[in-house]
């Protein structure tokens, strides 16, 4: 089995959302899909937290952490 990635989990989460929105599933099947979706959302959230931490570490300046939002750049040119 392939290793789960953020991207594959997000695609599956979108599929589950569409299946639940269609409303063609039984209650039991809907609950199983919902449970799978919750687990995928938690996985994606954990991956995003890991990425945020890595970005903050890479942005470390002068021995202390200075978190900056994505997209902010020094325009000293």
NUVOGU-132039 format. One record per residue (C-alpha): x, y, z negated. Coordinates in nm, 4 decimals, m for minus. Each point is the difference from the previous one (the first is absolute). Layout:
% residues N
ATOM         c1         c2         c3
ATOM          X          Y          Z
...
//
This chain:
% residues 77
ATOM         c1         c2         c3
ATOM     0.0000     0.0000     0.0000
ATOM     0.1295     0.3466     0.0876
ATOM     0.0919     0.2422    m0.2757
ATOM    m0.2775     0.2482    m0.0741
ATOM     0.0880     0.3555     0.0982
ATOM    m0.1692     0.3297    m0.0772
ATOM    m0.1057     0.0292     0.3630
ATOM    m0.1504    m0.3503     0.0214
ATOM    m0.1806     0.0490    m0.3315
ATOM    m0.1419     0.3318     0.1194
ATOM    m0.1232    m0.1550     0.3266
ATOM    m0.1672    m0.2830    m0.1929
ATOM    m0.1560     0.2489    m0.2416
ATOM    m0.1477     0.1893     0.2955
ATOM    m0.1396    m0.3257     0.1399
ATOM    m0.1604    m0.0843    m0.3328
ATOM    m0.1534     0.3470    m0.0210
ATOM    m0.1552    m0.0423     0.3442
ATOM    m0.1335    m0.3466    m0.0881
ATOM    m0.1581     0.1298    m0.3200
ATOM    m0.1472     0.3031     0.1773
ATOM    m0.1655    m0.2243     0.2600
ATOM    m0.2070    m0.1557    m0.2786
ATOM    m0.0212    m0.3397     0.1718
ATOM     0.1704    m0.1943    m0.2801
ATOM    m0.1667    m0.1921    m0.2786
ATOM     0.0332     0.1324    m0.3517
ATOM     0.2585    m0.2659    m0.0847
ATOM     0.2053     0.0729     0.3132
ATOM    m0.0245     0.3743    m0.0657
ATOM     0.1304    m0.0452    m0.3536
ATOM     0.2938    m0.2072     0.1266
ATOM     0.0837     0.2660     0.2590
ATOM    m0.0341     0.2738    m0.2617
ATOM     0.2366    m0.1873    m0.2340
ATOM     0.2519    m0.0464     0.2822
ATOM    m0.0307     0.3701     0.0825
ATOM     0.0683     0.1025    m0.3604
ATOM     0.3147    m0.2149    m0.0069
ATOM     0.1170     0.1470     0.3311
ATOM    m0.0655     0.3541    m0.1212
ATOM     0.2041    m0.0690    m0.3149
ATOM     0.2817    m0.1437     0.2145
ATOM    m0.0021     0.3072     0.2269
ATOM    m0.0035     0.2338    m0.2995
ATOM     0.3000    m0.1809    m0.1509
ATOM     0.1907     0.0247     0.3290
ATOM    m0.0759     0.3733     0.0245
ATOM     0.1205     0.0499    m0.3591
ATOM     0.3236    m0.1840     0.0814
ATOM     0.0519     0.2157     0.3079
ATOM    m0.0669     0.3199    m0.1974
ATOM     0.2556    m0.1051    m0.2611
ATOM     0.2602    m0.0739     0.2675
ATOM    m0.0574     0.3385     0.1641
ATOM     0.0344     0.1790    m0.3335
ATOM     0.3249    m0.1841    m0.0729
ATOM     0.1359     0.0961     0.3416
ATOM    m0.0881     0.3618    m0.0694
ATOM     0.1969     0.0058    m0.3229
ATOM     0.2023     0.3199    m0.0247
ATOM     0.2736     0.1044    m0.2438
ATOM    m0.0514    m0.3038    m0.2192
ATOM    m0.3676     0.0678    m0.0633
ATOM    m0.3117    m0.0937     0.1880
ATOM    m0.1800     0.2710     0.1929
ATOM    m0.3111    m0.1446     0.1627
ATOM    m0.1195     0.1890     0.3052
ATOM    m0.3079    m0.0691     0.2123
ATOM     0.0504    m0.1533     0.3430
ATOM     0.0308     0.2574     0.2750
ATOM     0.1734     0.2670    m0.2109
ATOM     0.3408     0.0754     0.1403
ATOM     0.2556     0.2708    m0.0621
ATOM    m0.0014     0.2366     0.2974
ATOM     0.3417     0.1580    m0.0486
ATOM     0.0805    m0.0188     0.3734
//
